[in-house]
Amino acid sequence: MKFSESLKKNKDFHIVYNYGDSKADSYLVMYVRPNGLNENRLGISVSKKIGNSVVRHHLTRLIRESYRLSEERFHIGWDLVVVVRKRAAHATYHQIDESLLKLAGLHNLIREEI
């Protein structure tokens, strides 16, 4: 990820949960909050209720890859936390990608193409 880092600390996740804005669809919930930095920070949360570690890691990789491929379209300076819903356990890459971009669009994080 060229313009981004990962959110790793529990404290950072809770700040975004408590003070950020959220939007959801059937596969994902996205929390966003401005971070005042010159980069985005992405955090991904996949509960054990979703499935075993293979399923959870697969979903994490799908989300991270979807974000990586479209990260140049995102505005800079945001903390993003993506929470995976149970229905996403059997979703394809294209469904996850569409869901991530749709939620980013609802949060006005996508730059206008010129």
C-alpha positions as CSV (number, residue, x, y, z in Angstrom):
1,M,0.0,0.0,0.0
2,K,1.7,3.1,-1.3
3,F,-0.2,5.8,0.6
4,S,-1.3,3.9,3.6
5,E,-0.4,2.1,6.7
6,S,-2.2,-0.4,8.9
7,L,-4.1,0.5,12.1
8,K,-2.7,-1.9,14.6
9,K,-3.3,-0.6,18.1
10,N,-6.6,-1.4,19.9
11,K,-6.7,2.2,21.1
12,D,-6.6,3.5,17.5
13,F,-9.5,1.2,16.5
14,H,-11.6,2.3,19.5
15,I,-11.0,6.0,18.6
16,V,-12.3,5.4,15.1
17,Y,-15.3,3.3,16.5
18,N,-16.3,5.9,19.1
19,Y,-15.6,9.2,17.2
20,G,-15.9,8.2,13.6
21,D,-18.8,8.0,11.2
22,S,-20.1,4.6,10.0
23,K,-21.9,3.3,6.9
24,A,-22.8,-0.3,6.2
25,D,-24.1,-2.7,3.6
26,S,-24.7,-6.4,3.6
27,Y,-21.0,-7.4,3.6
28,L,-19.0,-4.7,5.3
29,V,-19.3,-1.9,7.9
30,M,-16.9,1.0,7.3
31,Y,-15.9,3.5,10.1
32,V,-14.0,6.6,9.0
33,R,-12.4,9.5,10.9
34,P,-9.9,12.2,9.8
35,N,-6.5,11.5,11.2
36,G,-4.6,14.8,10.4
37,L,-1.8,12.8,8.7
38,N,-0.5,12.8,5.2
39,E,-1.6,9.2,4.7
40,N,-4.5,6.8,5.3
41,R,-4.5,4.1,7.9
42,L,-6.5,1.0,7.2
43,G,-7.7,-1.4,9.9
44,I,-9.6,-4.6,9.2
45,S,-11.7,-6.5,11.8
46,V,-12.9,-10.0,11.2
47,S,-14.6,-11.7,14.2
48,K,-14.2,-15.3,15.1
49,K,-17.9,-15.7,14.5
50,I,-17.2,-15.3,10.7
51,G,-15.3,-18.6,10.5
52,N,-12.0,-20.3,11.1
53,S,-8.7,-18.6,10.7
54,V,-8.5,-19.6,7.0
55,V,-11.7,-17.9,6.2
56,R,-10.9,-14.8,8.3
57,H,-7.4,-14.4,6.7
58,H,-8.9,-14.9,3.3
59,L,-11.4,-12.1,3.8
60,T,-8.6,-9.8,5.3
61,R,-6.5,-10.4,2.2
62,L,-9.5,-9.7,-0.1
63,I,-10.2,-6.4,1.6
64,R,-6.5,-5.4,1.7
65,E,-6.1,-6.2,-2.0
66,S,-9.2,-4.4,-3.0
67,Y,-8.1,-1.3,-1.1
68,R,-4.5,-1.6,-2.5
69,L,-5.7,-1.6,-6.1
70,S,-7.9,1.4,-5.7
71,E,-6.0,3.3,-3.0
72,E,-5.0,6.1,-5.5
73,R,-8.7,7.0,-5.8
74,F,-9.1,7.6,-2.0
75,H,-8.7,11.1,-0.4
76,I,-5.6,11.2,1.9
77,G,-5.8,11.8,5.7
78,W,-8.3,9.3,7.0
79,D,-8.4,6.4,9.4
80,L,-10.6,3.6,8.0
81,V,-11.8,0.6,9.9
82,V,-13.5,-2.1,7.9
83,V,-15.6,-4.6,9.9
84,V,-16.6,-7.8,8.1
85,R,-20.2,-9.1,8.4
86,K,-21.1,-12.8,8.6
87,R,-22.6,-12.7,5.1
88,A,-19.2,-11.9,3.6
89,A,-17.8,-15.3,4.5
90,H,-18.9,-16.7,1.1
91,A,-18.5,-13.5,-0.9
92,T,-16.3,-13.3,-4.0
93,Y,-13.5,-10.8,-4.5
94,H,-15.8,-8.7,-6.8
95,Q,-18.5,-8.5,-4.2
96,I,-16.1,-7.4,-1.5
97,D,-14.5,-4.9,-3.9
98,E,-17.8,-3.4,-4.9
99,S,-18.9,-3.2,-1.3
100,L,-15.7,-1.4,-0.2
101,L,-15.9,1.1,-3.0
102,K,-19.6,1.7,-2.4
103,L,-19.0,2.5,1.3
104,A,-16.1,4.7,0.5
105,G,-18.3,6.6,-1.9
106,L,-21.0,7.0,0.7
107,H,-18.3,8.5,3.0
108,N,-17.1,10.8,0.1
109,L,-13.6,9.3,0.3
110,I,-13.4,8.7,-3.5
111,R,-11.8,11.5,-5.6
112,E,-13.6,12.8,-8.5
113,E,-12.1,11.6,-11.8
114,I,-11.1,14.5,-14.1
